[in-house]
Amino acid sequence: MSDTIQNGKFVELTYKVIDRKYGHVLTAVEFPLGYIHGHNEILAPSVHMQLEGKSAGDVIEVPIDGNQIFGMRDESLVFTDRIENVPEEYRQVGTSILMENDRGETRSFLVTQVDDETLTVDGNNPLCGREVVFKLEVLTVREATDEEMQAGGAIGAQAAIDPSLMRPV
């Protein structure tokens, strides 16, 4: 009998986030991502709920409304400045910039547009305002080791992920 995903199980999976409207892959995790189910929620809660009871080899698709997870798009988080006011290392589309406001709060901004005169950054989560599908392939389901339970999840390279794309802001 194969193990099924439930609290306390070590799970490895890969996933893609696909824009429902256009069918484009927005992000993909092709290396096995390991976590302990119910102990460290690395994806949206609705995705974790759909994984319950699944086994190695299962492929599921979970539709997600980015507005429900990340809130509505806030145009006040989009800024354009003259290119000469921006350090050269930030002048490339896709560059992530961590900024701090006068209250000491930090937020990640993404460079979304660069031309000869201006640069635009956006502090909204990239999934804001989008309807997406998480397509997940379950690779492994097994009992978590004591070391994994103490660490709260995967050990080593399996723990690498950019959670900013998947967690509520």
VODREN-240218 format. One record per atom (N, C-alpha, C, CB): residue number from 0; z, x negated, y. Coordinates in steps of 0.05 Angstrom, whole numbers. Each point is the difference from the previous one (the first is absolute). Glycine has a CB too. Layout:
BEGIN
+-----+--------+--------+--------+
!   n !      Z !      X !      Y !
+-----+--------+--------+--------+
! NUM !      Z !      X !      Y !
...
+-----+--------+--------+--------+
***
This chain:
BEGIN
+-----+--------+--------+--------+
!   n !      Z !      X !      Y !
+-----+--------+--------+--------+
!   0 !      0 !    -17 !    -24 !
!   0 !      0 !     17 !     24 !
!   0 !      0 !    -18 !     25 !
!   0 !     25 !     37 !    -25 !
!   1 !    -43 !    -31 !     43 !
!   1 !     -2 !    -17 !     24 !
!   1 !     21 !     10 !     21 !
!   1 !    -49 !     -9 !     -9 !
!   2 !     57 !    -10 !     26 !
!   2 !     19 !      6 !     21 !
!   2 !    -14 !     17 !     21 !
!   2 !     26 !    -43 !     -9 !
!   3 !    -11 !     61 !     22 !
!   3 !    -10 !     15 !     22 !
!   3 !     15 !     -7 !     25 !
!   3 !    -14 !     38 !    -30 !
!   4 !      2 !    -35 !     53 !
!   4 !     12 !     -7 !     25 !
!   4 !     23 !     20 !      6 !
!   4 !    -43 !    -20 !     17 !
!   5 !     67 !      8 !    -13 !
!   5 !     23 !     15 !      8 !
!   5 !     19 !    -19 !     13 !
!   5 !     -5 !     33 !    -37 !
!   6 !     27 !    -23 !     49 !
!   6 !     19 !    -18 !     14 !
!   6 !      9 !    -22 !    -17 !
!   6 !     15 !     39 !     27 !
!   7 !    -15 !    -63 !    -16 !
!   7 !     10 !    -24 !    -14 !
!   7 !    -21 !    -15 !    -16 !
!   7 !     43 !     23 !     -2 !
!   8 !    -67 !    -12 !      1 !
!   8 !    -22 !    -14 !    -15 !
!   8 !    -14 !    -19 !     18 !
!   8 !     -6 !     40 !    -30 !
!   9 !     -2 !    -63 !     19 !
!   9 !    -17 !    -19 !     14 !
!   9 !    -28 !      9 !     -3 !
!   9 !     32 !    -38 !     -7 !
!  10 !    -47 !     40 !     30 !
!  10 !    -27 !     10 !      0 !
!  10 !    -18 !    -20 !     14 !
!  10 !     16 !     48 !      0 !
!  11 !    -39 !    -54 !    -12 !
!  11 !    -20 !    -16 !     13 !
!  11 !    -25 !     18 !      3 !
!  11 !     18 !    -44 !    -19 !
!  12 !    -30 !     42 !     43 !
!  12 !    -24 !     16 !      5 !
!  12 !    -18 !    -13 !     20 !
!  12 !     26 !     42 !    -11 !
!  13 !    -50 !    -32 !     13 !
!  13 !    -18 !     -8 !     21 !
!  13 !     -8 !     27 !     14 !
!  13 !    -18 !    -42 !    -24 !
!  14 !      9 !     40 !     49 !
!  14 !     -9 !     24 !     13 !
!  14 !    -20 !     -6 !     22 !
!  14 !     44 !     21 !    -10 !
!  15 !    -58 !      1 !     17 !
!  15 !    -18 !      0 !     22 !
!  15 !      7 !     23 !     18 !
!  15 !    -38 !    -21 !    -27 !
!  16 !     34 !     18 !     53 !
!  16 !      3 !     22 !     19 !
!  16 !    -28 !      6 !     10 !
!  16 !     48 !    -13 !     14 !
!  17 !    -57 !     38 !    -19 !
!  17 !    -27 !      8 !      6 !
!  17 !     -1 !     22 !     21 !
!  17 !    -14 !    -12 !    -47 !
!  18 !     -2 !      8 !     67 !
!  18 !     -3 !     21 !     21 !
!  18 !    -15 !     24 !    -12 !
!  18 !     -2 !    -36 !     37 !
!  19 !     15 !     59 !    -37 !
!  19 !    -12 !     24 !    -13 !
!  19 !    -26 !      8 !     13 !
!  19 !     46 !     15 !    -13 !
!  20 !    -47 !    -17 !     39 !
!  20 !    -24 !     10 !     15 !
!  20 !    -25 !    -17 !     -6 !
!  20 !     31 !     17 !     36 !
!  21 !    -28 !    -43 !    -36 !
!  21 !    -23 !    -18 !     -3 !
!  21 !     -2 !    -14 !    -27 !
!  21 !      3 !     -6 !     49 !
!  22 !     19 !      6 !    -65 !
!  22 !     -1 !    -13 !    -26 !
!  22 !      4 !    -30 !      1 !
!  22 !    -29 !     37 !    -14 !
!  23 !     34 !    -48 !     38 !
!  23 !      4 !    -29 !      3 !
!  23 !     27 !     -8 !    -10 !
!  23 !    -31 !      0 !     39 !
!  24 !     32 !    -24 !    -52 !
!  24 !     26 !    -11 !     -8 !
!  24 !     12 !    -14 !     25 !
!  24 !    -16 !     -7 !    -49 !
!  25 !     39 !     17 !     57 !
!  25 !     14 !    -11 !     24 !
!  25 !     16 !    -24 !     -7 !
!  25 !      1 !     46 !     19 !
!  26 !     12 !    -46 !    -42 !
!  26 !     16 !    -23 !     -8 !
!  26 !      2 !      2 !    -31 !
!  26 !     27 !     -1 !     44 !
!  27 !    -24 !    -22 !    -56 !
!  27 !      2 !     -1 !    -29 !
!  27 !     20 !    -22 !     -8 !
!  27 !    -47 !     17 !     -5 !
!  28 !     63 !    -11 !    -15 !
!  28 !     17 !    -20 !    -12 !
!  28 !    -10 !     -4 !    -29 !
!  28 !     41 !     13 !     29 !
!  29 !    -54 !    -35 !    -33 !
!  29 !    -13 !     -5 !    -25 !
!  29 !     16 !    -17 !    -19 !
!  29 !    -43 !      4 !     23 !
!  30 !     63 !    -18 !    -12 !
!  30 !     18 !    -16 !    -17 !
!  30 !     23 !     20 !     -8 !
!  30 !    -11 !    -45 !     23 !
!  31 !     23 !     41 !    -47 !
!  31 !     21 !     18 !     -8 !
!  31 !     23 !      0 !     19 !
!  31 !    -13 !     -7 !    -47 !
!  32 !     21 !     31 !     57 !
!  32 !     22 !      4 !     17 !
!  32 !     23 !     10 !    -17 !
!  32 !    -29 !      9 !     41 !
!  33 !     52 !    -23 !    -42 !
!  33 !     22 !      8 !    -17 !
!  33 !     24 !     10 !     17 !
!  33 !    -15 !    -32 !    -34 !
!  34 !     27 !     53 !     24 !
!  34 !     24 !     11 !     13 !
!  34 !     17 !     15 !    -21 !
!  34 !    -25 !      5 !     44 !
!  35 !     49 !      2 !    -36 !
!  35 !     17 !     16 !    -18 !
!  35 !      1 !     28 !     10 !
!  35 !     28 !    -40 !    -12 !
!  36 !    -38 !     59 !     -4 !
!  36 !     -2 !     27 !      9 !
!  36 !     27 !     13 !      6 !
!  36 !    -42 !      4 !    -28 !
!  37 !     43 !      8 !     51 !
!  37 !     25 !     13 !      9 !
!  37 !     20 !    -19 !     14 !
!  37 !     -6 !     31 !    -37 !
!  38 !     -1 !    -57 !     38 !
!  38 !     19 !    -19 !     12 !
!  38 !    -12 !    -13 !     25 !
!  38 !     19 !     -8 !    -44 !
!  39 !    -44 !      4 !     45 !
!  39 !    -13 !    -10 !     24 !
!  39 !    -26 !     14 !      4 !
!  39 !     22 !    -46 !     -5 !
!  40 !    -22 !     65 !     23 !
!  40 !    -23 !     17 !      5 !
!  40 !    -19 !    -16 !     17 !
!  40 !     27 !     43 !     -3 !
!  41 !    -48 !    -53 !     -9 !
!  41 !    -19 !    -17 !     15 !
!  41 !    -24 !     15 !     11 !
!  41 !     14 !    -37 !    -30 !
!  42 !    -18 !     61 !     20 !
!  42 !    -22 !     17 !      9 !
!  42 !     12 !     26 !     11 !
!  42 !    -32 !    -20 !    -34 !
!  43 !     15 !     37 !     44 !
!  43 !      9 !     26 !     11 !
!  43 !     14 !     15 !    -22 !
!  43 !    -38 !      1 !     33 !
!  44 !     60 !     14 !    -26 !
!  44 !     15 !     15 !    -20 !
!  44 !    -17 !     19 !    -17 !
!  44 !     39 !     -3 !     31 !
!  45 !    -59 !     15 !    -18 !
!  45 !    -17 !     19 !    -16 !
!  45 !    -16 !    -15 !    -21 !
!  45 !     -4 !     30 !     40 !
!  46 !     -3 !    -55 !    -36 !
!  46 !    -14 !    -16 !    -20 !
!  46 !     19 !     -6 !    -23 !
!  46 !    -30 !    -21 !     35 !
!  47 !     55 !     13 !    -29 !
!  47 !     20 !     -5 !    -20 !
!  47 !      5 !     24 !    -18 !
!  47 !     21 !    -34 !     30 !
!  48 !    -20 !     58 !    -17 !
!  48 !      4 !     24 !    -16 !
!  48 !    -22 !      5 !    -20 !
!  48 !     25 !     20 !     39 !
!  49 !    -50 !    -25 !    -31 !
!  49 !    -23 !      4 !    -17 !
!  49 !     -1 !    -21 !    -23 !
!  49 !    -25 !     20 !     39 !
!  50 !     38 !    -43 !    -35 !
!  50 !      1 !    -20 !    -22 !
!  50 !     20 !      7 !    -22 !
!  50 !    -13 !    -34 !     34 !
!  51 !     33 !     51 !    -28 !
!  51 !     20 !      8 !    -20 !
!  51 !    -14 !      9 !    -25 !
!  51 !     32 !     13 !     36 !
!  52 !    -24 !    -23 !    -59 !
!  52 !    -10 !      9 !    -26 !
!  52 !    -26 !    -13 !     -9 !
!  52 !     22 !     42 !     10 !
!  53 !    -34 !    -58 !      7 !
!  53 !    -26 !    -13 !     -7 !
!  53 !      6 !    -25 !    -17 !
!  53 !    -22 !     17 !     42 !
!  54 !      1 !    -26 !    -57 !
!  54 !      3 !    -23 !    -18 !
!  54 !    -21 !    -21 !      7 !
!  54 !     18 !     30 !    -36 !
!  55 !    -15 !    -54 !     24 !
!  55 !    -20 !    -21 !      3 !
!  55 !    -27 !     11 !     -8 !
!  55 !     35 !    -36 !     -8 !
!  56 !    -55 !     30 !     25 !
!  56 !    -27 !      9 !     -6 !
!  56 !     -8 !     25 !     16 !
!  56 !      4 !    -19 !    -45 !
!  57 !     16 !     33 !     55 !
!  57 !     -6 !     24 !     16 !
!  57 !    -11 !     -7 !     27 !
!  57 !     36 !     25 !    -24 !
!  58 !    -56 !    -10 !     34 !
!  58 !    -11 !     -3 !     27 !
!  58 !      4 !     27 !     13 !
!  58 !    -34 !    -35 !    -14 !
!  59 !     47 !     35 !     38 !
!  59 !      4 !     25 !     14 !
!  59 !    -10 !     -2 !     29 !
!  59 !     40 !     10 !    -29 !
!  60 !    -46 !     12 !     40 !
!  60 !     -8 !      2 !     28 !
!  60 !     19 !     19 !     15 !
!  60 !    -49 !    -10 !    -12 !
!  61 !     60 !      0 !     34 !
!  61 !     19 !     16 !     15 !
!  61 !    -10 !      3 !     28 !
!  61 !     39 !    -17 !    -28 !
!  62 !    -46 !     41 !     37 !
!  62 !     -9 !      4 !     28 !
!  62 !     24 !     -2 !     19 !
!  62 !    -38 !     29 !    -16 !
!  63 !     34 !    -41 !     38 !
!  63 !     21 !     -5 !     20 !
!  63 !    -11 !      7 !     28 !
!  63 !     21 !    -36 !    -28 !
!  64 !     -6 !     51 !     43 !
!  64 !     -7 !      6 !     28 !
!  64 !     15 !    -21 !     17 !
!  64 !     -7 !     50 !     -8 !
!  65 !     -7 !    -69 !     20 !
!  65 !     12 !    -21 !     16 !
!  65 !     18 !     10 !     22 !
!  65 !    -39 !    -28 !    -11 !
!  66 !     32 !     51 !     22 !
!  66 !     17 !     12 !     21 !
!  66 !     28 !      8 !    -10 !
!  66 !    -42 !     16 !     23 !
!  67 !     43 !     -7 !    -48 !
!  67 !     26 !      8 !    -11 !
!  67 !     18 !    -24 !     -5 !
!  67 !    -22 !     39 !    -21 !
!  68 !     10 !    -61 !     13 !
!  68 !     16 !    -24 !     -7 !
!  68 !      6 !    -17 !     25 !
!  68 !    -21 !      0 !    -45 !
!  69 !      1 !     -4 !     62 !
!  69 !      2 !    -18 !     23 !
!  69 !      2 !     14 !     27 !
!  69 !    -24 !    -33 !    -27 !
!  70 !     22 !     59 !     27 !
!  70 !      0 !     14 !     26 !
!  70 !    -27 !      2 !     12 !
!  70 !     47 !    -15 !      7 !
!  71 !    -49 !     30 !     14 !
!  71 !    -26 !      4 !     14 !
!  71 !     -6 !    -26 !     15 !
!  71 !      7 !     50 !      5 !
!  72 !    -33 !    -54 !     -1 !
!  72 !     -9 !    -24 !     15 !
!  72 !     10 !      2 !     28 !
!  72 !    -41 !     -3 !    -29 !
!  73 !     51 !    -19 !     40 !
!  73 !     11 !     -1 !     27 !
!  73 !    -17 !    -19 !     17 !
!  73 !     47 !      9 !    -18 !
!  74 !    -64 !      3 !     35 !
!  74 !    -18 !    -17 !     16 !
!  74 !     14 !    -18 !     20 !
!  74 !    -34 !     37 !     -5 !
!  75 !     60 !    -31 !     11 !
!  75 !     15 !    -18 !     18 !
!  75 !      6 !    -27 !    -14 !
!  75 !     20 !     41 !     23 !
!  76 !    -26 !    -43 !    -48 !
!  76 !      4 !    -26 !    -15 !
!  76 !    -26 !    -16 !     -1 !
!  76 !     37 !     22 !    -27 !
!  77 !    -57 !    -14 !     42 !
!  77 !    -26 !    -14 !      1 !
!  77 !     -2 !    -13 !     27 !
!  77 !    -22 !     32 !    -33 !
!  78 !     18 !    -59 !     34 !
!  78 !     -1 !    -14 !     25 !
!  78 !    -25 !    -18 !      1 !
!  78 !     50 !      0 !      2 !
!  79 !    -62 !     -1 !     21 !
!  79 !    -23 !    -17 !      5 !
!  79 !      7 !    -19 !     23 !
!  79 !    -33 !     35 !    -17 !
!  80 !     27 !    -60 !     14 !
!  80 !      6 !    -20 !     21 !
!  80 !    -25 !    -18 !      3 !
!  80 !     51 !      2 !    -10 !
!  81 !    -52 !    -16 !     32 !
!  81 !    -22 !    -19 !      4 !
!  81 !      4 !    -23 !    -19 !
!  81 !     -3 !     12 !     49 !
!  82 !    -19 !    -21 !    -60 !
!  82 !      1 !    -21 !    -21 !
!  82 !     14 !    -25 !      9 !
!  82 !    -43 !     18 !    -18 !
!  83 !     41 !    -26 !     43 !
!  83 !     13 !    -25 !      9 !
!  83 !     30 !      2 !      1 !
!  83 !    -40 !     -9 !     27 !
!  84 !     51 !     34 !    -29 !
!  84 !     29 !      4 !     -1 !
!  84 !     12 !     -2 !    -28 !
!  84 !     -4 !     28 !     40 !
!  85 !    -14 !    -32 !    -60 !
!  85 !      9 !      1 !    -28 !
!  85 !     -4 !    -28 !    -11 !
!  85 !    -12 !     49 !     -5 !
!  86 !     33 !    -60 !     -8 !
!  86 !     -2 !    -27 !    -13 !
!  86 !    -24 !      0 !    -20 !
!  86 !     50 !     -8 !      6 !
!  87 !    -64 !    -14 !     -7 !
!  87 !    -24 !     -2 !    -17 !
!  87 !      5 !      6 !    -29 !
!  87 !    -16 !    -34 !     31 !
!  88 !     40 !     28 !    -42 !
!  88 !      5 !      5 !    -29 !
!  88 !      1 !     30 !     -6 !
!  88 !     26 !    -43 !     -2 !
!  89 !    -25 !     60 !     22 !
!  89 !      1 !     29 !     -5 !
!  89 !    -27 !     14 !      5 !
!  89 !     48 !     -1 !     13 !
!  90 !    -69 !    -14 !     -7 !
!  90 !    -25 !     11 !      8 !
!  90 !    -19 !      6 !    -23 !
!  90 !      5 !    -25 !     42 !
!  91 !      5 !     36 !    -64 !
!  91 !    -16 !      6 !    -23 !
!  91 !      8 !     28 !    -11 !
!  91 !     -6 !    -50 !    -11 !
!  92 !    -14 !     67 !      7 !
!  92 !      5 !     26 !    -11 !
!  92 !     14 !     -3 !    -27 !
!  92 !    -40 !     20 !     24 !
!  93 !     61 !     -4 !    -28 !
!  93 !     16 !     -1 !    -24 !
!  93 !     25 !    -16 !      1 !
!  93 !    -42 !      6 !    -23 !
!  94 !     45 !    -22 !     45 !
!  94 !     24 !    -16 !      4 !
!  94 !     24 !     18 !      5 !
!  94 !    -28 !    -38 !     18 !
!  95 !     50 !     33 !    -31 !
!  95 !     25 !     15 !      4 !
!  95 !     18 !    -15 !     20 !
!  95 !     -3 !     20 !    -47 !
!  96 !     13 !     -6 !     67 !
!  96 !     17 !    -12 !     20 !
!  96 !     26 !     15 !      1 !
!  96 !    -40 !    -14 !     27 !
!  97 !     62 !      0 !    -30 !
!  97 !     27 !     12 !      2 !
!  97 !      9 !     -1 !     29 !
!  97 !     11 !    -13 !    -48 !
!  98 !     -6 !     36 !     60 !
!  98 !      8 !      1 !     28 !
!  98 !     28 !     12 !      3 !
!  98 !    -48 !      5 !     14 !
!  99 !     62 !    -12 !      7 !
!  99 !     27 !     10 !      5 !
!  99 !      0 !     13 !     28 !
!  99 !     20 !    -36 !    -29 !
! 100 !     -7 !     60 !     30 !
! 100 !      3 !     14 !     26 !
! 100 !     25 !    -10 !     14 !
! 100 !    -25 !     40 !    -18 !
! 101 !     30 !    -28 !     42 !
! 101 !     23 !     -9 !     16 !
! 101 !     27 !      8 !    -12 !
! 101 !    -29 !      4 !     40 !
! 102 !     29 !     13 !    -61 !
! 102 !     25 !      7 !    -14 !
! 102 !      4 !    -17 !    -25 !
! 102 !     -5 !     47 !     17 !
! 103 !    -13 !    -67 !    -22 !
! 103 !      3 !    -17 !    -23 !
! 103 !    -11 !     11 !    -26 !
! 103 !     40 !    -18 !     22 !
! 104 !    -54 !     41 !    -20 !
! 104 !    -12 !     13 !    -24 !
! 104 !    -27 !    -13 !     -5 !
! 104 !     25 !     43 !      9 !
! 105 !    -31 !    -49 !    -34 !
! 105 !    -26 !    -12 !     -7 !
! 105 !    -18 !     20 !    -13 !
! 105 !     23 !    -44 !     -5 !
! 106 !    -49 !     40 !      8 !
! 106 !    -21 !     16 !    -12 !
! 106 !    -24 !    -18 !     -5 !
! 106 !     17 !     43 !     22 !
! 107 !    -30 !    -38 !    -44 !
! 107 !    -24 !    -15 !     -7 !
! 107 !    -24 !     14 !     12 !
! 107 !     21 !    -17 !    -42 !
! 108 !    -38 !      2 !     56 !
! 108 !    -25 !     10 !     11 !
! 108 !    -23 !    -15 !    -13 !
! 108 !     22 !     10 !     44 !
! 109 !    -44 !      4 !    -47 !
! 109 !    -24 !    -10 !    -13 !
! 109 !    -22 !     -3 !     21 !
! 109 !     13 !     20 !    -45 !
! 110 !    -26 !    -43 !     46 !
! 110 !    -23 !     -3 !     18 !
! 110 !    -23 !     16 !    -12 !
! 110 !     15 !    -46 !     16 !
! 111 !    -25 !     66 !      0 !
! 111 !    -20 !     18 !    -11 !
! 111 !    -27 !     -4 !     13 !
! 111 !     36 !     32 !     -8 !
! 112 !    -37 !    -45 !     32 !
! 112 !    -26 !     -4 !     13 !
! 112 !      2 !    -24 !     18 !
! 112 !    -10 !     49 !     -2 !
! 113 !    -11 !    -65 !      2 !
! 113 !     -2 !    -24 !     17 !
! 113 !    -29 !     -1 !     10 !
! 113 !     37 !    -25 !    -24 !
! 114 !    -40 !     21 !     51 !
! 114 !    -27 !     -5 !     11 !
! 114 !      3 !    -23 !     19 !
! 114 !    -15 !     49 !     -5 !
! 115 !     -6 !    -54 !     20 !
! 115 !      0 !    -23 !     19 !
! 115 !     21 !      2 !     22 !
! 115 !    -48 !     -6 !    -10 !
! 116 !     56 !     31 !     16 !
! 116 !     19 !      4 !     23 !
! 116 !     27 !     10 !     -7 !
! 116 !    -40 !      8 !     26 !
! 117 !     42 !      7 !    -48 !
! 117 !     26 !     14 !     -7 !
! 117 !      8 !     -3 !    -29 !
! 117 !    -10 !     32 !     36 !
! 118 !     35 !    -26 !    -41 !
! 118 !     11 !      0 !    -27 !
! 118 !     18 !     25 !     -2 !
! 118 !     -1 !    -51 !     -5 !
! 119 !     -2 !     66 !    -17 !
! 119 !     16 !     24 !     -4 !
! 119 !     17 !     -3 !    -25 !
! 119 !    -36 !     28 !     21 !
! 120 !     62 !    -20 !    -18 !
! 120 !     19 !      1 !    -22 !
! 120 !     10 !     28 !     -5 !
! 120 !     14 !    -48 !     10 !
! 121 !     -7 !     54 !    -35 !
! 121 !      9 !     27 !     -7 !
! 121 !     26 !     -2 !    -16 !
! 121 !    -48 !     17 !      0 !
! 122 !     69 !     -4 !      9 !
! 122 !     26 !      0 !    -13 !
! 122 !      4 !     22 !    -20 !
! 122 !     18 !    -21 !     40 !
! 123 !    -38 !     38 !    -43 !
! 123 !      2 !     22 !    -20 !
! 123 !     -4 !    -12 !    -28 !
! 123 !    -17 !     34 !     33 !
! 124 !     29 !    -22 !    -53 !
! 124 !     -5 !     -8 !    -28 !
! 124 !    -29 !      5 !     -6 !
! 124 !     48 !     11 !    -14 !
! 125 !    -62 !    -29 !      0 !
! 125 !    -29 !      4 !     -5 !
! 125 !     -6 !     26 !    -15 !
! 125 !     -4 !    -49 !     -1 !
! 126 !     23 !     61 !    -13 !
! 126 !     -5 !     24 !    -15 !
! 126 !      6 !     26 !     17 !
! 126 !     10 !    -25 !    -42 !
! 127 !      0 !     21 !     66 !
! 127 !      6 !     22 !     18 !
! 127 !    -26 !     16 !      4 !
! 127 !     37 !    -26 !     23 !
! 128 !    -35 !     53 !    -25 !
! 128 !    -22 !     17 !      5 !
! 128 !    -21 !      1 !    -21 !
! 128 !      8 !     -9 !     47 !
! 129 !     -3 !     -4 !    -69 !
! 129 !    -20 !     -1 !    -22 !
! 129 !     11 !     15 !    -24 !
! 129 !    -18 !    -44 !     16 !
! 130 !     -1 !     56 !    -31 !
! 130 !      7 !     11 !    -26 !
! 130 !    -11 !    -20 !    -20 !
! 130 !     -2 !     49 !     15 !
! 131 !     20 !    -59 !    -32 !
! 131 !     -7 !    -21 !    -19 !
! 131 !      8 !      8 !    -28 !
! 131 !      6 !    -34 !     36 !
! 132 !    -17 !     19 !    -55 !
! 132 !      7 !      4 !    -28 !
! 132 !     10 !    -27 !    -10 !
! 132 !    -34 !     37 !     -7 !
! 133 !     58 !    -37 !     -5 !
! 133 !     10 !    -24 !    -14 !
! 133 !    -10 !      2 !    -28 !
! 133 !     42 !     -4 !     30 !
! 134 !    -58 !    -15 !    -39 !
! 134 !     -9 !     -1 !    -28 !
! 134 !     15 !    -23 !    -13 !
! 134 !    -46 !     19 !     11 !
! 135 !     64 !    -12 !    -30 !
! 135 !     18 !    -19 !    -12 !
! 135 !     -6 !     -3 !    -30 !
! 135 !     35 !     12 !     34 !
! 136 !    -35 !    -36 !    -43 !
! 136 !     -2 !     -5 !    -29 !
! 136 !     26 !    -13 !     -9 !
! 136 !    -51 !     -6 !      3 !
! 137 !     64 !     19 !    -22 !
! 137 !     25 !    -10 !    -12 !
! 137 !     -7 !    -21 !    -21 !
! 137 !     24 !     45 !      9 !
! 138 !    -13 !    -69 !     -5 !
! 138 !     -6 !    -22 !    -19 !
! 138 !     22 !     -4 !    -20 !
! 138 !    -27 !    -21 !     36 !
! 139 !     52 !     23 !    -27 !
! 139 !     23 !     -6 !    -17 !
! 139 !     23 !     19 !      7 !
! 139 !    -13 !    -48 !     -3 !
! 140 !     26 !     58 !    -18 !
! 140 !     25 !     15 !      4 !
! 140 !     19 !    -11 !    -22 !
! 140 !    -23 !     43 !     19 !
! 141 !     46 !    -53 !    -11 !
! 141 !     20 !    -11 !    -19 !
! 141 !     28 !      1 !     12 !
! 141 !    -36 !    -30 !    -20 !
! 142 !     55 !     24 !      4 !
! 142 !     28 !     -2 !     10 !
! 142 !      1 !    -23 !     20 !
! 142 !     19 !     19 !    -43 !
! 143 !     -5 !    -16 !     64 !
! 143 !      4 !    -21 !     20 !
! 143 !     20 !    -20 !    -11 !
! 143 !    -11 !     31 !     38 !
! 144 !      7 !    -57 !    -32 !
! 144 !     20 !    -20 !     -8 !
! 144 !     24 !      1 !     18 !
! 144 !    -37 !    -29 !    -18 !
! 145 !     59 !     17 !     10 !
! 145 !     24 !     -1 !     17 !
! 145 !     -6 !    -14 !     26 !
! 145 !     29 !      0 !    -41 !
! 146 !    -45 !    -22 !     40 !
! 146 !     -8 !    -15 !     24 !
! 146 !    -16 !     18 !     19 !
! 146 !      0 !    -43 !    -27 !
! 147 !    -18 !     58 !     17 !
! 147 !    -16 !     18 !     17 !
! 147 !     17 !     22 !     12 !
! 147 !    -40 !     -9 !    -29 !
! 148 !     59 !     20 !     13 !
! 148 !     18 !     20 !     11 !
! 148 !     17 !    -11 !     22 !
! 148 !      1 !     23 !    -44 !
! 149 !     10 !    -47 !     41 !
! 149 !     17 !    -13 !     20 !
! 149 !    -16 !     -5 !     25 !
! 149 !     28 !    -20 !    -35 !
! 150 !    -54 !     12 !     32 !
! 150 !    -17 !     -7 !     23 !
! 150 !    -10 !     26 !     13 !
! 150 !    -13 !    -43 !    -21 !
! 151 !     15 !     65 !      7 !
! 151 !    -10 !     25 !     11 !
! 151 !    -30 !      4 !     -3 !
! 151 !     37 !     -2 !     32 !
! 152 !    -49 !    -15 !    -48 !
! 152 !    -29 !      3 !     -5 !
! 152 !    -12 !    -24 !    -13 !
! 152 !     -2 !     29 !     39 !
! 153 !    -24 !    -32 !    -35 !
! 153 !    -14 !    -22 !    -13 !
! 153 !     10 !    -27 !     10 !
! 153 !    -40 !     30 !     -4 !
! 154 !     37 !    -50 !    -13 !
! 154 !      8 !    -27 !      5 !
! 154 !    -25 !    -17 !      5 !
! 154 !     42 !      5 !    -27 !
! 155 !    -43 !    -22 !     48 !
! 155 !    -21 !    -19 !      4 !
! 155 !    -25 !     13 !     12 !
! 155 !     18 !    -26 !    -37 !
! 156 !    -41 !     17 !     28 !
! 156 !    -26 !      8 !     11 !
! 156 !     -5 !     30 !     -1 !
! 156 !    -18 !    -44 !    -13 !
! 157 !     31 !     58 !     -7 !
! 157 !     -4 !     28 !     -3 !
! 157 !     11 !     16 !     23 !
! 157 !      1 !     -6 !    -49 !
! 158 !     17 !     -6 !     64 !
! 158 !     13 !     14 !     21 !
! 158 !    -16 !      0 !     26 !
! 158 !     43 !    -13 !    -20 !
! 159 !    -65 !     -1 !     21 !
! 159 !    -15 !     -2 !     25 !
! 159 !    -16 !     25 !      6 !
! 159 !     -3 !    -49 !     -8 !
! 160 !      7 !     61 !     31 !
! 160 !    -15 !     23 !     10 !
! 160 !      4 !      2 !     29 !
! 160 !      6 !     24 !    -44 !
! 161 !    -24 !    -11 !     58 !
! 161 !      3 !      6 !     28 !
! 161 !      9 !     29 !      2 !
! 161 !    -36 !    -34 !     14 !
! 162 !     62 !     39 !    -14 !
! 162 !      9 !     28 !      0 !
! 162 !     -5 !     15 !     26 !
! 162 !     34 !    -15 !    -31 !
! 163 !    -42 !      1 !     52 !
! 163 !     -5 !     14 !     25 !
! 163 !    -23 !     21 !     -2 !
! 163 !     16 !    -40 !     24 !
! 164 !    -33 !     36 !    -43 !
! 164 !    -22 !     20 !     -4 !
! 164 !      9 !     24 !    -16 !
! 164 !    -32 !    -37 !      3 !
! 165 !     54 !     35 !    -16 !
! 165 !      7 !     21 !    -19 !
! 165 !     26 !     15 !      6 !
! 165 !    -23 !    -26 !    -32 !
! 166 !     39 !     17 !     51 !
! 166 !     26 !     12 !      5 !
! 166 !     -1 !     14 !     27 !
! 166 !     23 !    -36 !    -27 !
! 167 !     -7 !     57 !     30 !
! 167 !      2 !     13 !     26 !
! 167 !     10 !    -19 !     21 !
! 167 !      8 !     44 !    -22 !
! 168 !    -18 !    -41 !     47 !
! 168 !      9 !    -17 !     22 !
! 168 !     26 !     10 !     11 !
! 168 !    -47 !    -10 !     12 !
+-----+--------+--------+--------+
***
